[in-house]
């Protein structure tokens, strides 16, 4: 009887300890994440400039939002950015992982080399590419003029190239992070599958599309999911490199949201944008989740 009571007491202590370890992160999550989300949703129904008392306006902020041409253009730019950036990022990262998924003499050095941009602050990388893309003295235009006798291109000052140029920079910045995820998945594939494929005379393309990609599909799903969410929230690169210009060609919803909140003090209007973006990201994530789940199951 005493042994049973002792075991119950020990289990209760373990349960209380586990509960305390769970409780602290949960409280942090509620305070730092869930409360701001709920608070932003409530503020979106008010007109508030941070100086005076909030004035309840109902859904007026949402009505104004969908008539706002700048917001609609920013939303279009954001969608364009997601469609352009996500495939570029996933394909580049996967290609790097494929290159390093071999018995190379300096494999560790190349992994470190490709990962280095990830540890560099995004502000530093953005400023570096501002110099690289500079129309007058940028190194990229210098190389193109010397090798191909091309006229200087306004990589971030011409609306035709600005968003694409920022996408190139973001891919370079984050490719190393996603590469490690793909590399871990590729190196987790059982070597016996490769041996069996070699005996069956499988071609390299068949090996890639019939064995490697299906087996690393969960990792592809994870990288695509996080890339889409991050792409919808892209802000820092725009702020540092173009300030939304030229014109509104690189205006994104996140940048427009920041402008309204902290330049024009329209907190209610900015929170309405945040709510709309939250709904869009949630919807895209759920659709992507459903599509990718089917592919993983197959």
N, C-alpha and C positions, 0 to 999 in steps of 0.2 A: 504493500500500500504506500509506504513511504517513498519507494522507488518511483511509483507511478506519479505521485504528487511532485516529486523532484523533477521528473521529466516534463510534466505539465508546466511547472514554474519556469524551467529552462526554455521551453518553447514559447511561453508568454514573453519572456525577456527578449528572445530572438525576434519575436513578432513586433514588440515595441521598438526595438533598435532599428529593424527594417523600416517600420512606419516613420520613425524620425528621420532616417536617411532619405525617404521619399518625400516627406513633408516639406523639408527645407527647399529643395528645388521646385516643388509645386507652388509654394508661396512666392518664390522668386518669379516663376512663370506667370502667375496671376498678376503680380504687381507690375512686372516689366513688359508683359505682352498682352494679356487678355484685358486688363483694365484700360490701357491706352486705346485698344481697338474699340471697346464699348464707348469710351469717352469721346473718341473721334466721331463715332456714329451719332452720338447725341449732339455734339457741337455742330454737325452738318445741318441741323435744323435751325440754327441761329445765325444772326449777323453779329460778328464780334471782331473788334479791332484791337483787342488786348488792353485798351485804355479805358473804355466805357463798359458798362454792364451789357452782357449779351442780350440781344433782342430776338425773340422767337419769330421766325418767318415761315415755319412749316417746310414745305418742299420747294420753296422758291429758289434756293440755291441749285437744286437739281434741274429745275426748269431753265434757269439761266445757263447752266452748264451745257446743256445739249443744244443751245442756240449760240454758244460761244464758238466763233470760227477758229480762234487760236487753239482752244481746247481740242476741237475736232481735228485740226491739222496736227497737233501734238499727238493725239491718239493714233492718227494715221502713220506718223513717223515712228511711233513706238511699235506698232504692229509690223511695219516695214523692217525696223531694226531686229525684231524677234525672228522674223522669217529669214533675214539675211545672216544674222550673227550665229544663231543656234546650229544650223547645218555646218557652217564654216568651222565652228569650234569643235563640234563632235568629230567631224571627218579629220581635221588636223590632229587632234589629240589621239585618235585611233591609229592614224598613220604613223605617228611618232612611236606609239606603243608597239606597233607591228615591227618597226625598224629595230627597236631595242629588245624585242622578244627573241633574241638569238644569243649564242655564246660568243659575245664580242670581248676582245681583250680589254678595252677601256669602257665597258658598259656602265660601270658605276660613275665614271667621270661624266659621260654623256647624260645620264639621268640627272645628275646634279646640275649640269649645265642647262638643261631644258627646264629644270625646276626653279632656277634662280629668279626669273622674272616674277614668280608667284610671291616670293618673300619681299620683293621691292614694294614700297607703298605705292598705291595707285596714283597719288598726286605726283610723285617723282616720275613714274612712267609716263604720265600724261604730259608733263612738262618736257620730258625728253623727246617725245614724239612731236610736240609743238615745234621744237627746234629742227627735228628731222624733216618735218613737212613744210617748213618755212619756204615761202615762194622765192625770196631773194637770196638767202644764204643757206638754205636747208641742204643737208648732205644727199637726200634722195634726188632732188632736182639736179644737183651737181653731177651725180653719177649718171643720171639719164641723159644729161646734156653732153657729157664726155663720151659715153658709149654709143648713144643713138642719135645725138645731135637734136634732141627734143627741146622745144621751148618750155620754160618753167610752167608748172601746173600748180594751181591753187588748191592743194589737197584739202585744206580745211577752210579756205576762203571762197571756194566755188561750190555752189549748191549741188552740182552734179557729182562731186567726189566726196564731200564732207562726211556724210554718214558712213559711207563705205570705208573711208580712211580711218575713222574712229573704230569701226568694226575690226579692221586689220590690227590695230593697236590692242584691242581687248582680247582678240584671239591669241596674239603673241603673249599677252600678260598671263592668261589663264590656261594655256594649252598644257603646261607642265603639270598642273594639278590634276586635270582630267586624264592626262597620259598615265599617271601613276595608278589611277583607278583601273584603267583598261589593262595596264601591264600586269597588275596583280591578278586580274581575271584571266588573262591569257596564260600566265604562268601556273595558274591553278588547274589548267586542263590536263587530264591524264595523258602521259606520254604514249601509253599503249594505243590510244586512238590514232595518233600520228603514225605509229608503226603499222597498224592495221590498214590505214589509208594508203600508206606507201606500198604495201603488199597488193592492194587492190588496184594500184595504178592511178590513184586519184591525182588530178592536175592541181597546180597551186590555186587556181581560181575556185575549183570545187572545194578544196580544203578550206579556203577562206569563207565561202558562202554556205557550205553544207555543214561544216564542223565548228570553225572558230566563232563566227558571228552568232549562230544560234546558241552556243554555250556561254557566250559573254553577254547575251541579251539583257539579263537583269542589270548588269553594269551600264549598258547602253541606256536602258530605261532610267536609271538613277541620274546619269550625267545629263540626259536630255531634260529630265524634270527640273533639276536644279538650274540648268542653263536657261530654261524658259522663264522660271521665276526670277532669276537674277536679271535677265534681259529686260523684263517688264519694269524693273526698278532702277534701271540704269540712270545715273545722275552725275556722279563725280567727274567722269570723263567729259561730259558736256560742259559742266561748269568751268573746268580748267581749260579746255581746248577751244571752245567756240562760243560759249555763253548763249547757245541756242541758234547762233547764226551760221552762215549768212542768211539774213531774213529770218524765217522760221524753219529753215531746212533741217536743223538738228534739234529743234524743240521737241522734247519728250514730255510725257505726262508728269513724270517725277520732277523734271526741271520746272515746268509750269506750276506745279503744286508748290514747290519751294518758293518760287517768285511771288505767288499770291500770299503765301503764309508769312514770309519774312521780309519781302520788299514792299508789298502793298498792305500788309496787316489784315488780310481778308481770311481770318482763321476758319470761319464757317464755310466759306467757298472752297478753301483748300481741303478741309475735311470731307466735303462732299466729293471732291475729286478722289481722295484717298479711298472712300467707300466704293466708288465706281470701279476703281482699279482693283480693289480687293475682290469684288464680285467677278470681274473679268479674269483675274488670275486664278481664282477658285474654279471658275467654269472651265477654263483652258486646262487646268491641272486635272480636273475630273475626267474630261474628255480624253486627254492624253493617257491618263491612268487606265481607262477602259480599253483604249486601243492597244496600249503596250501590254496589258495583262493578257489579252488574246494572243498576241505574238509570243509572249513568254510561255503560255500554255501549249501553243502549237509546237 
